[in-house]
Amino acid sequence: MAAFTAADVKTLREKTGAGMMDAKKALEASNGDIEAAVDALRAKGLATAQKKSSRTAAEGLVGVAVVGTKGVAVEVNSETDFVAKNDQFQDFVRKTTEAALSLGSDDVDALKAAAYPGGGTVADKLTDNVATIGENQQVRRLKSVAVSEGVIVPYMHNAQAPNLGKIGVLVALESAASADVLEALGKQLAMHIAAAFPQALDADSLDAEVLERERKIAAEKAAESGKPADVQEKMVDGAVKKFAKENALLSQVFVMDNKTPVADVVAKAGKDAGTPIVLKDYVRFQLGEGIEKEESDFAAEVAAAVAG
C-alpha cells in the first residue's frame, strides 16, 4: 500500500509546482515524507538547471512594481517566447518583482536570496521552475528608483499582462505637485523614454567608455575629410556633443512635439503646477538588450531529435 494519499500528491505539487508523476515518484522514494520529497524535487530541479544553464536565455519578461514612492524593474529571461506566455512563469516574474521592492540594493544575488512570496527563496522557486517548465531561466537584472516626495510612474510597452511585457519603464518625479499632475506628466515621459531609448539622465551621466568609442569613430571620420588638424578636432568635439545631446534624456527632443527638450517640458509642467518638478531618475529595461542570441538551424535540430 502506498505510504501517501492523493491529498499528499496535491500538497507536494502546490509546494513545488512539480508534475503529477514527478510528485508521485518523489513521495514513493521518501516513503510519504512530504518535506523529504520537496528536498528531492529541488535537488532534481537544481541538477536540471545546471544542465540547462549554458543555453541562451534571451526571451522572457520585464516586470515593474511600485509601492508608495519606490519602484523597481526586473528582467527575467527564458529560452523561448512561448514560456513568457506561461502562467507559471508570469506569476514568478510578478512575485519576484514584488520581492525586489523590499531590497536595499539592485544586486541580483541579493534578490535570489530574498524570500519568495509563498515560501522559500527566489532562487528556490527559479530552480523549481526550470525543473517543471523545462527551459533555462535567469533573473538577469533589476533597478530601483525612489523619491522623498512625489511619484514613481510605471509604464509597460507591449504588455503581455498587467505590469509585465517587453519594455518596462519607471519615471521618478520629485515634487509637491498633485499626484494627478505628476501621473499625467510621468506617463508622457515614460512613453518618450520607451520610444527614444535614452542612455542616461543627463550628459554627465553617460558611460565614459561609450563616449570614448564615439570620439574614436568621429576622429576616424574627421581624418577622412582631409581637413586641417584644428578643424578635425572641432568636428570631433561637435560630434561627441551631438551624441551626448541625443542620448541624454533631459536634452532629448520630446517625442510628443518633436521640438522641445525634455528638461524644458518638465520645467514648464512645474511652472504650470506652481511648484518645481524634478525628473530625478528613470529606468528603461528592454527585454534581451545586450544578450547575444545563438543562431540555430531549426530543421537540423528537429532531424537530430528524431534520430535520437
N, C-alpha and C positions, 0 to 999 in steps of 0.2 A: 504494500500500500504506500502511496506517495506521502511523504512527510510534510506536504504543504497542500493548500487549498487553492481554488480559483481566485479567492479573495487575496491570497498572498501574491499570486501572479500579478493581479491588478495593482496591488500596492507597490510591488517592485517596479512595474512598468511606469507608474506615476512618479516614483522616486528618481528613476534613471532615464526614462524615455526610450528604454530598450524595446526591441520587438518581442512578440509573444514567445517565440521559440527560444530566443536567447534568454529571456527571463526564466522560462521553464528549466532550461539546461543549467542555469546558474543556481536555481533552487534545488535541483536534483543533486548537484555537486556539493552544495552546502548543507544537504540534509534538512532543507526547510528554513535555515537560518537566514533571515532577510538581510541583516546587516552584512553578513559574510558574502551573500550573493551580490550586494551592492558593491562591495570591495572588489569582487571578482570581475564584475562587469566594467568597473572603472579601470581595472588593470588591463582588461581586454581592449578597452577603448584607448588607453594610453599606447598600447602596442600598435593598434591600428593607426593612431595619429602619427606615431613615429615613422611608420611605413609610408604614410601619405604626405609627410611634411616637406618632402623635396618637390612636390608637384606645385606648379604655379597657381596661386590663388589671386586672380585679378578681378573677379566679379564680386558680387555681394551687395552690401548696402551701407549707406551712411545714415546714422541716426542722430537726431538732435533732441535735446530736452532742456527745458527752462523751469526753474523754480525761483520765484521772487526775483532777486537782482543777480542771479547767477545762471549761466547756461553752459552747455557742453555739447560738442560734436564728437562722434566716434565713428571710425570706419572699421567694419568687419568684412573680411574677404572670404569668398568661396571660389571654387574652381569654375562653376558654371552659373549662368544667369537663371537657370531652372531652379537651383537651390535658393536663390534670392527670393523666389516666389513661394517658397515652402513656409507654411505657417509656423513650424517649429523654429526655423532659422530666424524668421522675422520676430518672433517672440524673444529669442535670445538676444538679438540686436537691440530691441526695445529695452529689455530689462538690464542689459549691460550698460546701455547709455544712462539709464536711471541710476545704476550703481556708481557710475563715473561722477555724478553730481556731488557725491559726498566726499570725494577725494580732495586732498590739498595740493595735488600736483597733476601734471599731464603725463605721468610716467606709465607706460603700458604695463610693465611688470607689476606696478602697484595696483593697477586696475585688475589684472588677472588674479592677484592675491586677495582682492576685495570680496566681501560677502555677496553672494548671488541671491537675489530675492527668491525665497522658497527653499534655501538650504545650500550648503557647500560654498565653494568659491566660484568666481567666473571661470577660472582655469578648469575646475572640475566639470562644469557644465559644458565648456568648449570641448573637452575630451569626450564626454558623453555624446555630444552632437556629431563629432567625427565618426564615432562608432556606429551610431544609428542612421545618420544621413548618408555616410559613405563617401564623403569628399573632404579633402584638406580644407580647413578653415582657420583663419588667423585674425586675432584682434590686432589691427595694424597700427593705429594711432588715435590720439584724442587731443583735443584742445578745449580749454575752458576760458570763459570771459566773465567779468563781473564789474558792477558799478556800485558805488556807495549810495547813489540816488539816481533814479531813472528807470530805464527798462532794458531788457535783453529781448530783441525781436528775432524769432526763428523764421526761417523760410526754407521750403523744400521744393526744388525744381525736379520735374519728372518723378513725382511722388508715387510710390507703389503701395503705400499705406500711410496713415497719419504719422508724420514726423520720420518717415523712412523713405529713402529714394537714392537717386544717383548724384545729386549735387545738394549738399546741405550748407546753409548759411546762417550765421548768427551776427547780429549787429548790436553793439553795446553803446547805448546813448546815455550820457550822464547829464542830468538836468532836473530842475524843479518844475519844468513844464508839465502840463497834464498828460496823463497816460494816453489819452486819445490822440493828442498831437504827436507824441513820440512814437506811438504804434504806427500811425499813418506814414510818418517820415521814415521810420525804420523799415517798413515794408517796401517802400520805393528804393531805399538804399540797398536793401537785400537783393532786390531784383537786378539792380545795377551791378552789384558785386557778382552775382551768378553769371551775368552776361559778359561783363568786362574783364573778369579774371585778374584783379589787381594782385601784385606780388608782395606788397607791403602797405602799411597805413600811410606812410609818407616817404619822401625820397631818402631821408637819413636812415630809414629802417630797411632799405633794400639790401639784399645779400651782397657783401663786398666781392665775393667770387663771381657772382653774376655780372656785376658792374665791370669787373676787370675783363671778363670774357667779351662783353660788349665793346669795351675800349679796344681790345686787340682786333676785333672784327672791323671796327671803324678805322683803325690805323692801317689795316691792310687795304681797305677801300680807298683811303686818302692817299696812300702811297701809289696806287694805280693811277691816280689823277695826274701825277707828274708835276704837281704844283709845288711852290717853294715850301720849305720845312715849317716856317711860321704859319703859313696858310693851312698846311696839313694839320698842325696842332689845333688850330681853331676849329677846323672841320671835325676833328675827333672829339673835342670838348662839346661842341654843339650836338653831335650825335648822341653822346652819353647823356647829356642833359635832356634831350628829347626822349630818350628811352626811359629815363627816370620819371619824367613828367607823365608819360603814357602808362606807366606801370605802378605808380604810387596812387593809392585810392583817392586821397584828398585832392590831388592835382588832375585826376582823370576828368574828362568831359562827361557830364551826366548823360546817361543814355536816354533819359526821358525827354530832353530838349536838344541834345546834341550840340550844346554851345556853352553851358555854364559849368565851371569847375565844381566838383563835389563839395569842396570846402565852402564855396560861396552859397551853395544850396543849403547846407547846414546852418551857416551864419544867418541867412535870410529867414529860415524857419525859426531860429531863436529870436530874431528881431520881431517877427510877427507874433510870437508867443509872449513877448515881453520879458523873456529871461534867457540867458545863454544856454545853448545846447552844444555839447561836445561829443563828437564821434570818437569815443575813447579807444575802441578796438573792434575787430571783426574776426570771423572765421569763415573760410570757404574751403570745404572739403569736396573734391570731385572724386568719385569712385575710381580707383585704379590708377590715378595720376602718378607717373613716375615708375610704375611697375612694367618691366619688360615682359611682354607676353610671348610665350613659346608658340611658334608656328607649327601646326601639326597637319598631317595628311590623314583626314578622317577615314577615307576609303581604306588606306593601309591599316589603320587601327582596327577597323571592323574585320578586315581579312585576317589580321593576326589573332583577333579574338576567336573567330570561327575555327582557325587552325589549331587553337588551343595553345 
